[in-house]
């Protein structure tokens, strides 16, 4: 089988060569799904029936107008960078997934484990709880920082 020599346009050719390619194969795209994926046909069906096509997932709606996209992205980046600063054995315990660590850290039942890992100080938590006038709080002060009585909240 011989292949056609590819021609490239350069500054030195006259530009009247045909650079297009013609593909005669069917390709890998399954064309029998084209009609069910066409947004115009989906909307036309909805306008007639008032019913959206069935899906395996239930739609979820929520009012997120009070959130700023950039602020949320900054919070996520900050949380990820804080997670990356943790020791490798701690990250491995949570499969290197920040959301699993945050779920663990936000649960007050896991406070003793956080103290054992060296990520919190038990005495600092007690002071923070006393400052809240008896209110239950999930605030902790990371170890290595001075104990000033102020607590840093684990943000999600």
C-alpha positions in Angstrom: 0.0 0.0 0.0 1.4 3.4 -0.9 0.6 6.5 0.9 0.1 9.9 -0.7 2.9 12.3 0.0 1.7 15.1 2.2 2.1 18.6 0.9 2.6 21.5 3.3 1.9 25.1 2.5 5.1 27.2 2.8 6.2 30.7 1.9 7.8 29.4 -1.3 4.9 27.6 -3.0 2.3 29.4 -5.1 -0.6 28.3 -3.0 -2.7 26.7 -5.8 -2.2 23.1 -4.5 -5.1 21.2 -3.1 -4.4 20.6 0.6 -7.7 19.0 1.5 -8.1 15.4 2.4 -11.0 13.1 1.6 -11.9 10.3 4.0 -14.0 7.6 2.6 -14.2 5.4 5.7 -17.2 5.5 8.0 -15.2 6.6 11.0 -15.7 5.6 14.6 -18.7 7.8 15.4 -21.9 5.9 15.8 -24.3 7.9 13.6 -27.5 6.1 14.7 -27.4 8.2 17.9 -27.3 11.5 16.0 -31.1 12.0 16.0 -31.5 11.4 19.8 -28.6 13.8 20.6 -29.8 16.7 18.4 -30.7 19.6 20.7 -33.1 21.0 18.2 -35.1 17.7 18.2 -35.0 17.4 21.9 -36.4 21.0 22.4 -39.0 20.4 19.7 -40.2 17.3 21.5 -40.3 19.2 24.8 -42.3 22.0 23.2 -44.9 19.5 22.0 -45.2 17.3 25.1 -43.8 19.4 27.9 -41.8 16.4 29.1 -38.0 16.2 29.0 -36.4 12.9 27.7 -35.9 10.3 30.5 -32.6 10.2 32.2 -31.0 7.8 34.6 -30.2 10.7 37.0 -32.7 13.0 38.7 -32.1 16.7 38.0 -30.9 18.8 40.9 -31.8 22.4 41.3 -30.5 24.9 43.7 -30.3 28.6 44.3 -26.6 29.5 44.2 -27.1 33.2 43.5 -25.4 34.1 46.8 -22.2 32.4 45.8 -19.5 34.0 43.7 -17.8 31.5 41.3 -14.4 33.0 41.7 -14.6 32.9 45.5 -15.6 29.3 45.5 -12.7 28.4 43.2 -10.3 30.3 45.5 -11.6 28.4 48.5 -11.2 25.1 46.7 -7.7 25.9 45.6 -6.8 27.0 49.2 -8.2 23.8 50.6 -6.3 21.7 48.1 -3.0 23.5 48.8 -3.5 23.0 52.6 -4.2 19.3 51.9 -1.0 19.0 49.8 1.0 20.4 52.8 0.0 17.4 54.9 2.5 14.5 55.4 2.3 11.8 52.8 1.2 9.1 55.2 -1.9 11.2 56.2 -2.7 11.9 52.5 -2.4 8.2 51.7 -4.8 7.4 54.5 -7.5 9.5 52.7 -6.5 8.1 49.2 -5.0 11.5 48.3 -8.5 13.0 48.1 -9.0 16.3 49.9 -12.8 15.9 50.2 -12.4 12.6 52.2 -10.0 14.4 54.6 -12.4 17.3 55.0 -15.3 14.9 55.7 -13.2 13.2 58.3 -11.9 16.4 59.9 -15.4 18.0 60.1 -16.8 15.1 62.2 -16.3 16.0 65.9 -16.0 12.2 66.7 -12.7 12.2 64.9 -11.0 14.9 67.0 -8.9 12.3 68.9 -7.6 10.9 65.6 -6.7 14.4 64.4 -4.8 15.0 67.7 -3.0 11.6 67.3 -2.0 12.6 63.7 -0.6 15.9 65.0 -3.1 18.0 63.1 -4.9 19.5 66.1 -4.3 20.2 69.8 -7.0 19.0 72.2 -6.4 21.8 74.7 -6.9 24.5 71.9 -10.2 23.0 71.0 -11.4 23.1 74.6 -10.5 26.8 74.8 -12.3 27.5 71.5 -15.4 25.8 72.8 -15.3 27.7 76.1 -15.1 31.0 74.1 -18.2 30.0 72.2 -20.1 30.2 75.6 -21.1 26.5 75.6 -22.0 26.3 71.9 -20.7 23.2 70.1 -18.2 24.0 67.5 -16.1 22.0 65.0 -13.2 24.5 65.2 -9.6 23.4 65.6 -6.3 25.0 65.8 -3.7 23.2 63.7 -0.6 22.1 65.6 2.5 24.1 65.1 0.7 27.4 65.5 0.8 29.4 68.7 -2.1 28.8 71.0 -3.8 32.2 71.2 -7.2 30.9 71.9 -8.5 31.8 68.4 -9.5 28.8 66.4 -9.3 28.2 62.6 -12.3 26.6 61.0 -12.0 23.6 58.7 -13.7 24.9 55.6 -15.4 22.8 53.0 
